[in-house]
């Protein structure tokens, strides 16, 4: 094959190849052009999903932070409840608390933070009140004589009993039922060895027939402090504690302040 024929065949092959490449390029361009709207639509949907995902992540982060803050609040409340329980135990009050942590009603899910802050505030008031008001038992013992009229143990005549008598073991510890200042500590006729504590809100508590007194007049005592030991001094027929509560000088029935519920009965 001469050079002229070879050049002619090469030119023909080149033109055919060029034509095929052009046609292929045109096909690809046309195909890409036809799918472009769909690709653009998919791209928009992907971007929208990304934005939604980012928004969800931000919301989740915010909810997680709020949950952590609320959990911290509830932990603080739980610590206050533990403190309250210690105060209650020191005051001789036995409370059965529900198991499983704090109860949060389902209908206030949207107001958990408000609920927690309200509960916290209430707990602070409760702790203060429980410490300042004479609620609880001054001594663990069976009630042998109640508040009100009774037959006098010495002469059998009807007489008014100004407090409660709690049976005790010799030298059994006697506890202050609230924060306060010792108003009197010494011998007082039929009361024998007596301690009187003045509390807030006009309250006073009397602890009579003590074997020994551990506090002095003017001393500040906290709820649960041992102020003396049970005995049988004064007008007494046996070892017991005579316990009185007065408010603004008026005698009150200690039984109303002794127990908070049936679990505390002896």
Number of C-alpha atoms within 10 A of each C-alpha: 5 6 8 9 10 11 11 11 12 12 12 12 12 12 12 12 12 12 12 12 12 12 12 12 12 12 12 12 12 12 11 12 11 11 12 12 11 11 12 11 12 12 12 12 12 12 12 12 12 12 12 12 12 12 12 12 12 12 12 12 12 12 12 12 12 13 14 12 13 17 14 12 17 19 12 14 21 16 12 17 17 12 13 19 17 14 18 22 15 21 25 21 20 18 15 8 9 8 7 6 9 11 8 11 9 8 8 11 10 9 9 16 18 12 15 18 15 12 15 19 12 13 17 16 12 15 17 13 15 20 23 19 20 26 25 28 26 28 23 17 17 13 16 12 15 16 18 13 12 14 12 12 12 9 8 9 10 11 13 12 17 19 25 22 21 21 20 23 15 15 16 21 20 24 24 29 31 30 23 25 19 22 18 18 21 18 17 15 12 13 21 20 24 25 28 23 26 22 22 16 10 12 21 25 25 20 28 32 28 30 22 18 19 12 18 16 14 14 13 15 22 17 23 23 20 19 24 24 25 27 25 22 24 18 14 18 10 14 21 30 34 25 24 22 24 19 15 9 10 10 15 17 17 22 18 10 15 20 19 15 11 9 11 15 13 9
